[in-house]
Amino acid sequence: MSFFPHPDRHALAYAFSLAMFCFTPQLYADPTQSWLDAVTVSGYAKLTASAPNRAPTAVELDDLSLFVSGKFNRWLNPFMEAEAYKMPLWEESKGLQFNSAQLVIERLYNDIHITEDDTFRAGKFLAPINHWNIVHAAPLVWTTTRPVTSNYSRANYVTGFNIRHDFDALSGHALEVYWQPAAEFNPKPLTEHERHYQTVAGARWIAHEDLDYYLGVSFQHADVDKSNETRNSISVDGNWQHKWFELESELLFTQVDTDQLHYRHHDWGGYVQMAVPLVDHFNLIARYEHFEFANKLAPTDTALGGIVYRPVPRLSFKLEWQQTEGSVYQNQTGLYSSIAVLF
């Protein structure tokens, strides 16, 4: 069984050594207080069943993530997320199985609170390209499948530095700027992502973020690894929560500069999604997405409808049907369901 998608054992050893260092108690700490009091361990799991039209029905443990974080002082606030994913449990015509698994260090960083309004982050972290990417944990999103708009055109992870300035903590008004000087640390294989990125730089302006609504604008420049392709993206995404519904949307445009043969010089698209509470913790979900790829002739149009049962905020049961027309990159036509839990 291969647990690591890449054979770079030295990089992985470095990651775990850094994590152990981050959780080492401070020499000047209060001797009456254990350093373990500042450490939090949590995680989430996602069990998925899928029945796409052109693929066998399958059940897999799609995500099993463990979070370890510490808040010691303004200088030392480490966070690590280790994720096991794509663990098949059963497949049509093959029966029960547990013959493969992948493990990745999805996040490993430290936050330094320079002032009350300024935070410096160094390590590997989720790229602040949209709200979905930041809160992507399965129990916190409404659907089993993810919109193509939210993750296809840009780097979803950054290994480097991020500076955040909060203009108004109450309204969530903030600005983030980030930079990745070299290749991503411990990336997922290309079977999980369209491409790897060598250098990345970007910014996100958060106009507002609270319990009622979110609005953000993001820009990213990225150089594709082992290629002369450069991608410049701009997007606007928002979320509005009302008593009777929740509305979410994102619009994206990516300029693609490359010497490879493409049908067009850009990706562009967007989606709109609505969640309507019903009775006894049941919610009705509907989404429509249109996306055009630079390297695919036909655009993709996907309509989704589903039901989500959330008896408590940390647990959700999802069942959805989606119909996809045109170029199929992800989210094939079919029935999808999942159980997701935070622990």
C-alpha positions as CSV (number, residue, x, y, z in Angstrom):
1,M,0.0,0.0,0.0
2,S,1.4,3.4,-1.0
3,F,0.5,6.0,1.5
4,F,2.6,8.9,0.1
5,P,1.9,10.2,-3.4
6,H,5.6,11.1,-3.8
7,P,8.8,9.4,-2.7
8,D,10.3,12.5,-1.2
9,R,10.8,11.1,2.3
10,H,13.3,13.8,3.3
11,A,10.7,16.5,2.7
12,L,8.1,14.6,4.7
13,A,10.6,14.0,7.5
14,Y,11.2,17.7,7.5
15,A,7.5,18.5,7.8
16,F,7.0,16.2,10.8
17,S,10.1,17.6,12.4
18,L,8.8,21.1,12.0
19,A,5.5,20.1,13.4
20,M,7.1,18.5,16.4
21,F,9.2,21.6,17.0
22,C,6.1,23.8,16.8
23,F,4.5,21.8,19.6
24,T,7.5,21.8,21.8
25,P,6.8,23.7,25.1
26,Q,8.4,27.1,25.5
27,L,11.3,27.4,27.9
28,Y,9.8,30.5,29.5
29,A,6.3,29.1,29.9
30,D,4.4,29.1,33.2
31,P,5.6,25.9,34.9
32,T,2.2,25.5,36.6
33,Q,0.5,25.2,33.2
34,S,1.0,22.3,30.8
35,W,1.8,23.2,27.2
36,L,-0.8,20.7,26.1
37,D,-3.5,23.1,27.3
38,A,-2.6,25.2,24.3
39,V,-3.0,22.3,21.8
40,T,-6.2,21.4,20.0
41,V,-6.8,18.2,18.0
42,S,-9.8,17.8,15.7
43,G,-10.6,16.6,12.2
44,Y,-13.3,15.4,9.9
45,A,-14.3,12.4,7.8
46,K,-16.3,12.0,4.6
47,L,-17.7,8.8,3.3
48,T,-18.9,9.0,-0.3
49,A,-21.1,6.8,-2.6
50,S,-21.2,7.7,-6.3
51,A,-23.1,6.3,-9.3
52,P,-22.0,8.3,-12.3
53,N,-23.5,7.3,-15.7
54,R,-20.2,6.3,-17.3
55,A,-18.4,4.8,-14.4
56,P,-19.0,2.0,-11.9
57,T,-20.9,2.6,-8.7
58,A,-18.4,3.0,-5.8
59,V,-18.1,3.7,-2.1
60,E,-15.0,5.3,-0.7
61,L,-13.6,7.1,2.3
62,D,-13.0,10.2,0.4
63,D,-11.4,12.3,3.2
64,L,-10.0,11.6,6.7
65,S,-8.4,14.7,8.0
66,L,-6.6,15.3,11.3
67,F,-6.0,18.9,12.5
68,V,-3.4,19.7,15.2
69,S,-3.1,23.3,16.2
70,G,-1.5,25.3,19.0
71,K,-1.9,28.8,20.3
72,F,1.1,29.6,22.6
73,N,1.7,33.3,22.1
74,R,1.8,36.0,19.4
75,W,4.8,34.4,17.8
76,L,4.0,30.7,18.0
77,N,0.6,29.5,16.6
78,P,1.3,26.4,14.5
79,F,-1.3,24.4,12.5
80,M,-1.0,21.1,10.7
81,E,-3.5,19.1,8.7
82,A,-2.7,15.6,7.5
83,E,-5.2,14.0,5.1
84,A,-5.8,10.5,3.9
85,Y,-8.0,10.4,0.8
86,K,-9.4,8.3,-2.0
87,M,-9.6,5.1,0.0
88,P,-11.8,2.7,-1.9
89,L,-14.1,0.5,0.2
90,W,-16.4,-1.1,-2.4
91,E,-16.8,-1.0,-6.2
92,E,-19.3,-2.5,-8.6
93,S,-18.1,-5.8,-10.1
94,K,-15.0,-5.8,-7.8
95,G,-16.7,-6.0,-4.4
96,L,-15.2,-5.1,-1.0
97,Q,-11.7,-3.7,-1.1
98,F,-9.2,-1.6,0.8
99,N,-6.2,-1.8,-1.4
100,S,-4.9,1.8,-1.7
101,A,-4.7,5.1,0.2
102,Q,-3.0,8.4,-0.2
103,L,-1.6,10.7,2.5
104,V,-0.8,14.3,2.1
105,I,0.2,17.1,4.4
106,E,-2.5,19.5,3.3
107,R,-1.5,22.4,5.6
108,L,1.5,23.1,7.7
109,Y,2.1,26.7,8.8
110,N,2.7,29.1,11.7
111,D,0.9,32.4,12.3
112,I,2.7,35.4,13.9
113,H,0.4,38.1,15.2
114,I,2.5,41.2,14.4
115,T,-0.2,43.5,15.8
116,E,-3.9,43.1,16.6
117,D,-4.7,43.8,13.0
118,D,-1.8,42.2,11.1
119,T,-0.9,38.5,10.8
120,F,2.0,36.9,9.1
121,R,1.7,33.3,8.0
122,A,4.5,31.0,6.7
123,G,4.3,27.5,5.5
124,K,1.8,25.5,3.4
125,F,-1.8,26.8,3.5
126,L,-5.0,27.0,1.5
127,A,-4.9,29.7,-1.1
128,P,-7.4,32.5,-0.3
129,I,-8.9,32.4,-3.8
130,N,-12.5,32.1,-2.7
131,H,-14.8,31.3,0.3
132,W,-15.3,27.7,-0.8
133,N,-11.5,27.0,-0.8
134,I,-11.1,28.3,2.7
135,V,-14.1,26.4,4.3
136,H,-13.8,23.4,2.0
137,A,-14.1,20.7,4.7
138,A,-16.9,18.4,3.7
139,P,-19.2,18.9,6.8
140,L,-19.2,22.7,6.2
141,V,-20.2,22.8,2.5
142,W,-23.6,21.9,1.1
143,T,-22.8,19.4,-1.7
144,T,-20.7,16.3,-2.2
145,T,-19.3,17.6,-5.4
146,R,-17.5,20.9,-5.8
147,P,-18.1,23.5,-8.5
148,V,-15.4,23.5,-11.2
149,T,-15.3,27.4,-10.9
150,S,-14.0,27.2,-7.4
151,N,-10.9,25.1,-8.0
152,Y,-10.0,24.4,-11.6
153,S,-8.2,27.5,-13.0
154,R,-6.0,28.4,-10.0
155,A,-3.6,27.1,-7.4
156,N,-5.6,25.9,-4.4
157,Y,-2.6,25.6,-2.1
158,V,0.3,28.0,-1.5
159,T,3.7,27.1,0.0
160,G,5.2,30.4,1.1
161,F,4.0,33.5,2.9
162,N,0.8,35.4,3.6
163,I,0.2,38.7,5.2
164,R,-3.3,39.7,6.3
165,H,-4.5,43.1,7.5
166,D,-7.8,43.5,9.2
167,F,-9.4,47.0,8.6
168,D,-12.5,46.2,10.7
169,A,-12.7,43.0,12.7
170,L,-16.5,43.4,13.3
171,S,-17.4,43.6,9.6
172,G,-14.6,41.2,8.5
173,H,-13.1,43.9,6.1
174,A,-9.6,42.7,5.4
175,L,-6.8,42.4,2.8
176,E,-4.6,39.4,2.2
177,V,-1.4,39.2,0.1
178,Y,0.5,35.9,-0.5
179,W,3.5,34.6,-2.4
180,Q,4.8,31.1,-3.3
181,P,8.5,31.5,-4.4
182,A,9.0,27.8,-5.5
183,A,7.1,24.6,-6.0
184,E,4.3,23.5,-3.7
185,F,5.4,21.3,-0.8
186,N,4.1,17.7,-0.8
187,P,1.4,18.3,-3.6
188,K,-1.3,15.9,-4.5
189,P,-0.6,13.9,-7.7
190,L,-1.9,15.1,-11.1
191,T,-4.6,12.6,-10.9
192,E,-6.2,14.9,-8.3
193,H,-5.4,18.2,-9.9
194,E,-5.2,19.5,-13.4
195,R,-1.6,21.0,-12.9
196,H,1.1,21.8,-10.5
197,Y,2.4,25.4,-10.0
198,Q,5.9,26.6,-9.6
199,T,5.5,30.2,-8.4
200,V,2.3,31.8,-7.3
201,A,1.4,35.4,-6.1
202,G,-2.0,36.8,-5.3
203,A,-4.3,38.9,-3.2
204,R,-7.8,38.8,-1.8
205,W,-9.8,41.8,-0.7
206,I,-12.6,40.8,1.7
207,A,-15.2,43.6,1.6
208,H,-17.4,42.0,4.3
209,E,-17.5,38.7,6.2
210,D,-19.9,37.9,9.1
211,L,-22.8,35.6,9.8
212,D,-25.1,37.4,7.4
213,Y,-23.0,37.7,4.2
214,Y,-19.6,37.5,2.7
215,L,-18.1,39.3,-0.3
216,G,-14.6,39.0,-1.7
217,V,-12.5,39.8,-4.7
218,S,-9.4,37.7,-5.6
219,F,-6.5,38.0,-8.0
220,Q,-3.9,35.3,-8.6
221,H,-0.8,35.1,-10.9
222,A,0.6,31.5,-11.3
223,D,3.3,29.9,-13.4
224,V,2.5,26.3,-14.2
225,D,5.3,23.8,-13.2
226,K,7.3,22.2,-16.1
227,S,5.6,24.4,-18.6
228,N,5.8,27.9,-20.0
229,E,2.1,28.4,-19.2
230,T,1.1,31.5,-17.1
231,R,-2.4,32.0,-15.6
232,N,-3.8,35.3,-14.4
233,S,-7.1,35.0,-12.6
234,I,-9.6,37.4,-11.2
235,S,-12.8,36.4,-9.4
236,V,-15.7,37.7,-7.3
237,D,-17.5,35.5,-4.8
238,G,-20.2,36.0,-2.2
239,N,-22.5,34.3,0.2
240,W,-25.7,35.8,1.6
241,Q,-27.5,34.0,4.5
242,H,-31.2,34.9,5.1
243,K,-33.7,33.5,7.4
244,W,-35.4,31.5,4.6
245,F,-32.4,30.7,2.3
246,E,-28.7,30.9,1.7
247,L,-27.4,32.2,-1.6
248,E,-23.9,31.6,-2.9
249,S,-22.1,32.5,-6.1
250,E,-18.8,33.0,-7.8
251,L,-17.7,34.5,-11.2
252,L,-14.2,33.8,-12.5
253,F,-12.0,34.8,-15.5
254,T,-8.5,33.4,-16.1
255,Q,-6.2,34.6,-18.9
256,V,-4.1,31.7,-20.1
257,D,-0.8,32.5,-21.8
258,T,0.9,29.4,-23.4
259,D,2.4,28.2,-26.6
260,Q,0.3,25.0,-26.5
261,L,-2.6,24.7,-28.9
262,H,-5.8,25.9,-27.1
263,Y,-9.3,26.6,-28.4
264,R,-9.3,29.9,-26.6
265,H,-7.0,32.0,-24.5
266,H,-8.9,31.9,-21.3
267,D,-11.1,30.0,-18.8
268,W,-14.2,31.6,-17.5
269,G,-17.3,30.6,-15.7
270,G,-19.5,30.9,-12.7
271,Y,-22.1,29.2,-10.5
272,V,-25.0,30.1,-8.4
273,Q,-26.2,27.9,-5.5
274,M,-29.2,28.1,-3.2
275,A,-29.9,26.3,0.1
276,V,-33.5,26.4,1.5
277,P,-34.3,25.0,4.9
278,L,-37.3,22.7,5.0
279,V,-38.4,20.9,8.2
280,D,-36.6,18.9,10.9
281,H,-33.0,19.9,9.8
282,F,-33.6,19.0,6.1
283,N,-32.4,21.4,3.4
284,L,-33.1,21.7,-0.3
285,I,-30.0,22.4,-2.4
286,A,-30.0,23.7,-6.0
287,R,-27.0,24.8,-8.2
288,Y,-26.3,25.8,-11.8
289,E,-22.8,26.2,-13.2
290,H,-21.5,27.2,-16.6
291,F,-17.8,26.9,-17.4
292,E,-15.7,27.3,-20.5
293,F,-12.2,25.8,-20.6
294,A,-9.3,27.1,-22.7
295,N,-8.3,23.6,-23.8
296,K,-11.7,22.2,-24.4
297,L,-14.0,23.0,-27.3
298,A,-17.4,22.7,-25.7
299,P,-18.3,24.5,-22.4
300,T,-19.7,22.6,-19.4
301,D,-23.2,23.2,-18.0
302,T,-24.1,21.5,-14.8
303,A,-27.4,21.5,-12.9
304,L,-27.6,20.0,-9.5
305,G,-30.5,19.3,-7.1
306,G,-30.3,17.6,-3.7
307,I,-31.3,17.2,-0.1
308,V,-29.0,17.7,2.9
309,Y,-29.9,16.5,6.5
310,R,-28.0,18.3,9.3
311,P,-29.3,17.2,12.7
312,V,-26.3,19.0,14.3
313,P,-23.9,21.5,12.6
314,R,-21.0,19.1,12.6
315,L,-22.9,16.2,10.9
316,S,-24.5,16.1,7.5
317,F,-26.1,13.5,5.2
318,K,-26.2,14.5,1.5
319,L,-28.0,13.1,-1.5
320,E,-27.8,14.9,-4.9
321,W,-28.3,14.4,-8.6
322,Q,-26.5,16.4,-11.2
323,Q,-26.9,16.6,-14.9
324,T,-23.8,17.7,-16.9
325,E,-23.7,18.6,-20.6
326,G,-20.7,19.5,-22.8
327,S,-17.1,18.9,-21.9
328,V,-17.0,16.7,-18.8
329,Y,-13.9,17.5,-16.6
330,Q,-15.4,16.7,-13.2
331,N,-18.9,16.2,-11.8
332,Q,-20.3,13.7,-14.3
333,T,-24.0,13.1,-14.7
334,G,-25.2,10.8,-11.9
335,L,-26.2,10.3,-8.3
336,Y,-23.9,11.2,-5.5
337,S,-24.3,10.9,-1.7
338,S,-22.0,11.3,1.3
339,I,-21.9,11.4,5.1
340,A,-19.5,14.0,6.6
341,V,-18.7,14.6,10.3
342,L,-16.5,16.9,12.3
343,F,-14.8,15.4,15.3
